[in-house]
């Protein structure tokens, strides 16, 4: 009972913050509605989390963003809106149906000239991204299958520059990240990525727990060092 009461309170606080600081507009609201209508899983970032990504990209002065894990393009819209008119956002989505929904959402938001959706397993797409986009990315947002997180962080390091920012979403998983015995593949991937951030000489990072409408989770944030 107490747990449900806490979750209800988290959601109420998120609703208040979203309405006050991250209100949806036509394109964002339609992106969520179309994603739900298409049967996509309800795992998009919350509005205040989307606004957080937007602000990090703006603070970073990002011109080039890589997103690993598109879903219906909701977070993609937030990130792409932070870029200048000549900015570039490349987003990678495994599922063709998800990518189709995302492309429609990005076109409606007027961002299809900035955002490029690539379909297929991200680890198969990333070599092509490296070949087609030799200039480094200023920000990488990783929000895909968690088992491959360490591989995504490795690729993020290859495709960025000193001063770039790497964000890894969903690194707490309701506290399951502390499970170091018999962990599932997603937890092993998360822990390996966090260990990489802790140990890698070119990364300086931290991780924060979050609670809200999306439950108990968290994210890691790292800066690429010279």
N, C-alpha and C positions, 0 to 999 in steps of 0.2 A: 504494500500500500504506500509506504514512504517513498519507494523508488518511483512509482507512478506519479506521486505528488511532485517529486523533484522534476521529472520530465515535463509535467504540465507547466511548472513554473518556468523551466528553461524555454519552452515554446512560447509562453506568454511574453517573456522578456524579449525573445527574438522578434515576435510580432510587433512589439512596441518599437524596438530599434529599427526594424525594417521599415515600418511606416514613417518613422521620423527621419531616418538618415539614408535609407536605400529604397525609396518608393519605386515600384515598377512603373514602366511606361508601356506604350502599346507594343513595341517590339519585344521587350523582355517578357511581358505577360503572355503574348502570343507564342513565344518560344516555349514557355513552360506548358501552355495549353496544347500546342501541337505535339510536344514530346509525350504528354500523357495520352492524347488521343491515339498516338501511334504505338502505345504500349511499351514505351521505353521505361526502364527501371527508374524509380524515384530516388536517384542518387546524385542529382545535380547539386552544385553548391547552393547554399542559402543566399538570399539577396544581400545580406550584410557581408557574407564571405565574398560574393562577387564584387561588391563595392571595395572590399579590402584589396582584392587582386588588382582592381582598377587603380586604386590609389598607389599601391606599390609600383605598378608600371609607370604611373605619372611621376612619382617621386624619383624613380630610377631614370627618368628621361628616356624611356625605352623607345626605340624605333623598330626593333626587330624582336619578335616574340615567338617562341616555340611552345606549343601545348601538346602534351602526350596524353590523349584521352579526351575526345570531343563530346561524346554523348549527343545531346540535341543542340549543342552550340550555345547554351546559356552562359557558361563561363567564358566562352569564346567572344561573345558579344561584349561582355564587360571588359575583357582585355583589349579587344580590337578598338574599342572606343577610347582607350587611353593613348592610342598611337596617332602620330601626325598623318596628314593626308597621303603622304608618300611612304607610310610605314608598311611593314610586312609582318603578317602573322601566318605561321604554318601550323596546322593542327592535324593530328594523326588519330584516326578512328578505325578500330578493328572491324566493326560491324557495318556492312553496306547500308542496311536499313537506318541505322543511327546516323550515318553520314548523309544520307538523303534528306532526313529531317533537318539536320544541322545546316545543310546547304540552303534549304528553303528558308530557314530562320535567319541566316546571315544575309541572304538576298533581300528579304523583307526589311531588315534593319539597315540596308544600304551599305553593307560591309563586305560584299562579295568581291570587291576589287582589292581589298586589303587582306582578307582572310582566304587562305587556300586550304581546302580539306583534302587530305590524302587518305585513301582507304586501304586497309590491310593491316597485318600485324606490325606493330610499331618497330620491332627490331628488324623487320624486312624493309620498312620504309626509310629508316634513318640513314642508311648509306646513300640513298638517293637524295635525301634532304641535304646531306653534307656535300654531295657533288653539285647540286643545283643552287645551293646557297652558301658560297664560300665565305661570305662575311659573317662574323660571329653574331650570335643572338645576345641580346641584352638581358633577357629574362626567359627562363624555362619553367613552365608549370607542369608538374608530373601528377597525373590523376588517372592512372590506368590500372591494369592488373598488377596487384601488389607483389606477386611473386617475382616479377621482373624488375622491381624497383632498383636494385643495385646496378643492373645493366643500363637502365634509363639514366641513372646518375652518372655512370661512366660516359655515356653518350653526351649528356649535358655538358660535361667537362670538355669533351672534344669540340663541341660546337659553340662554346662561349669564349669570353675573354676575361682578363683580370677586371674585377669590378662588376661583372654580371651577377645576377641573382638567380638562384635555383630554389623553387618551392616544391615540396613533396606533400601531397594531401593525404589525409586519412592514415596517420602514422600511430594512432593510439588504439583504435578499434575497440572501444569500450573497456580499455584497460588490458586487453589481451596481449599487447605488446610486451608485457612483463613476463610472458610465458616463455621460458628458455628450455623447456623440456617437452619434447613431443609436439612442438608447435606445428601448426598447419603451414602450407607453402606460403600463404599470404603473410603470416607473421614472420616466418623466416626471411622473406624478402624485405619486409619493413625493417627488421632488426639489422639485416646486413647493410641496408642503405644508411641507416642511422650510424652504424659502426663506421661506415666509409666516411660519412661527414665528420665523425669524431676524429678519425685517424689520418685522413688524406691531407698532405701538406699544402694542397692548393685550395682547401675548403675551410671556411670559418663559419660555423653555424650553431643553431640551437633548435629546440622543438618546444611547442606549447600545447597543452591540453585545451580543448574547447568543449563547451556544452551548449546545447541549443535545440532548435527544432530538428536537427539532424542527429541528436543524441550525444553521446560522449565520444569524442574523437580528438583530433589534433592535427597539427601540420609541422613540418620542419622547414626552416628557412636557412639558406647558406649563401655566403658571398664567395665568389671565386677570387683567389689571391694571386698575385704575380708569381 
